[in-house]
Amino acid sequence: MSSKIEGGCLCGGVRYRLHEAPRQLCDCHCIDCRRASAAPFVTWGEIRRDCVEIISGTLREVKHAGRLRTFAACCGTPLFFADHAGTEWMDVTISSLDQPEGYAPEVAIWTEDRLPWVLLDPLRPSHRQGRESRS
């Protein structure tokens, strides 16, 4: 893995840098992540908010279901997720990283919302709800 962890949106209008590696990597199958990304699930990694540097571009924040989702204002790429604006920790979309290959998910969450045609990795733990729930 490169010591420089950077990422951005589809069109390149938003660029960011992470000053530490994301942790608690997970595939989220919840209906909100599916709708926000137009994908069957989203792979997230947790990071401290103060370790995220926006290099260029404008973000758009959308409050939904008591949480805050952040997108690139230029093209709509989903980038970040947080419980609220002041939270210490937030999540970054792993696929928005320039080099996501080194950040494989460790667990699948919210599998109770999983689309029936999405196959789960039998070697990876999964939880019917959030990270703290039991299989």
N, C-alpha and C positions, 0 to 999 in steps of 0.2 A: 504494500500500500504506500502511496505517496504520502509525504508528510504534510502536503498541502491538500486540504479537503475543500473542494469548491463544487458549486453546482449552479443551476439556473433553469430558466423556463424554456419552452419550446422555441420561441423566436429570438432568444438571446437578449431581450430587453431587460430582464432581471438577472443579476448575478449575485451570488452570496458566497461567503467563506465560513467554514466551521473551524473553530480554534481547538476543538477536541473531537474525538471520534464519537459518533452516535452509539448509544447502548440500548439494551432492551429491544432488540429488533423483532418486529412482529408483522405478520400478515393480518390485516383487519378486514373482516368480512361483513361488518355492520352495514346496514342499509344506508346510513348517512354517508359513509366513506364511498360506498358504491355509487351513490347518486352524485356526490361531489366530484368524483373522478371519471364517471362514465366507464368504469372498469369493474370487473367482478370482485376485486379486493385491492387494497393499497398496502404496500410495505412501508412501515414507519420505523424510525429510530429516534429515541429520546435524547435530548441534549439540553444543557442549561441555556436559558435565553441569552445570558451575557456572553456566551461563546459563539453566537451567530452574528456575523457582520454582513450587512447588506452593502455590496460593492457598487451596484448600479441599479437603476430602475425604480419603479413605483409599485408598491404592494396594495392590494385591496383586501380588507378584512370583512368577513361576513359572519355575523352572529347567528347561530342556529342551534336550537336545542340546548341552550345554556352554555355553549362552547364557542370558540372563535377559530374559524378557518381562514387561512391567508393564501391568497392567490396572486399571481402576477397580473397586474392591472392591464398590461399590454396584450396578453394572449389568453389569460385565464388558467394557466397551468397551476394545479394545486401544489403548494410548497410547504406550508406549516400548519400545525394544529395545536391549540392550547385550551386549557380549561377556562382561562380568562386572561385579560390583557396584562395583569400584574403577576402572573404565575412565574415561578423560578424556572420551571421545566416546561419544555414544549417538544413537539415531534416534528421531524423533517421527513418529507417523502424521499425515500431512499433512491427511487428511480430518477429523481431530479438531480442527483449527484453526477458529476462528470465521469466518475469511475465507481459505479455502484457494485461492481463485481465482488468486492471484498466485504460486503455487508449483507450476508445471507440471513434471512429471518430465522429466529430461534424457536418461534412459537406461532400458532395461529389463534386468533381471538375472535370473539363474536361469531363462532361457527354456527350458532343457532339461526343466523341470518344468511348463511352460506347458500349460494345458488346450487341447486342439486347436481348440476353438471360440472362443478368445480371439484376436482379430486384433491384431497388433503394428503400430505406426505405422512405415511404411517410411522416414520421414524422421528417426526417432530411432534412435541406436545401440542395439544389443542385445548381450548377452553370454550365452552358454550357462550360465555359472556366475556368480560374484560380480562385483563392480565392477571388479576388476583383470583378469578373464579376457578373452580375445579372442573376437570373434564366431564 
